[in-house]
Amino acid sequence: PISMDKFDEFAYNQSKDVITSLEFERLTNAAGPTAGKLLRPSDGKHPQTIVFVQCVGSRCDACSEKGKEYCSKICCMYTAKHAMLTRDKYPDTDVYVFYIDVRTPGKSFDEFYRRAVEEYGVHYIKGMVGKVTPEGDKLKVQASDLLDNKQLHIDADLVVLAAAIEPDKSARPLATMLTASMDTNDFFTEAHPKLRPVESPTAGVFLSGTCQGPKDIPETVSQASAAAAKVITLLVKDKLTGNPCIAHSDEMMCNGCSSCERVCPYGAITYEDKEFRMPDRTTKVRRVASVNPAVCQGCGACTVACPSGAMDLRGFSSSQIMAEVDAICK
C-alpha cells in the first residue's frame, strides 16, 4: 500500500489508533498480536466507535502529487468484510464508513455490500473525512455528509485507512531488464486489453496479479492460470515459431549511427564490429547493427529511424511498400 506519511490530515504518525486496513486485518487475525481480539493499539481497550476512511491515496485527481488517480478496486469489498466481522463479533461497536463511491462490480459483490448495511447495521456515509485530530484517548473525526449536506464530528476510538495500492519500487528496474512496457502509474501493460490480456508486448513475458494493476485474489488466480496456459503452449513445442516479419539490417549500408538501437522498444538491436573485404582486397572493421530474431516483434520503429535505409522489415521492405503505393496511385 501507499505510504501514509504524505497524509498528515489523518494523523497516522500522531496516534497509534490510526491504522491502515492491512494493519486492521493483522490485528483481527487469530495469529495476530492480540490473538484475534479487536483491541486498540494504544491502550489495549476494546474500541466502541470505529471509522473506516475509503480512498486514502486513491482517486486523487486534485492531489495527484500525494496520491494516485486510479481506483484501487479492492478497498470497498475488504472494508465491507472488516465492518461485518466487527459488527458480528462486537454488536455493541458503532462502525462508520466514509466513501466517495461504493464500487462493487464483481459477482455477488453488491449483495455483500448490502448485507453490511441492511443486516449488520454498518453506517455508510457518502463524504470525505477532512481531518482526524487526537484529543486525549479519542480521535476527533471531522467529515462531510454529501447526501444530507452537513458537517459531521465523530469521537472515534479507532480510525482505519483504506490505503491505495501502488506498484512495488522494483517494478521499474524489472521492466527495464525485461524490456517490458509500463504505463504512467508504473504498472505493466498488456499487449491488448481484450485479445491478449495476460501477454506483455515483449515476447515470452506474461503478466498476472497486481503488477498489471489493482485486482483481488480471484481475478489474480484466474489471470495466473491463463498466463500459465500461455507458457505451457510454448513449452510443449519442440521448436518455437517466430514472427517472420522481423527487421533485418543491410550491413553494407549500415553506418553504425545507433538510431535504430535507441528507438527499439524491445532491445532487439545490438551493435557489433565486423570485418569487411574492400574492393582493393584490404579489410576494414565497421560497426554494424545486428537484430535478434527471437526478440524482435516487427514493429518497424527501426526502419523509420534509420537515416541510411539499412533497416528493413522482411515482407515489408521499402521497395515493396513503394511498389504498392505506385500500384495504388495508377
Secondary structure, DSSP 8 states (H G I E B T S, - for coil): ---GGG-GGGTTTT-TTEEEHHHHHHHTSTTSTTTT----TTT----SEEEEEEEESSS-STTTTTS-SS--SSHHHHHHHHHHHHHHH-TT-EEEEEES-----STTHHHHHHHHHHTT--EEEES-EEEEEEETTEEEEEEEETTTTEEEEEEESEEEEEE-----TTHHHHHHHHT--B-TTS-B--SBTTTBTTB-SSTT-B--GGGSS---HHHHHHHHHHHHHHHHHHHT-SS----SS-EEE-TTT-----HHHHH-TT--EEEEEEEEE-TTS-EEEEEEEEE-TTT-----HHHHH-SSS-EEETTB-HHHHHHHHHHHH-
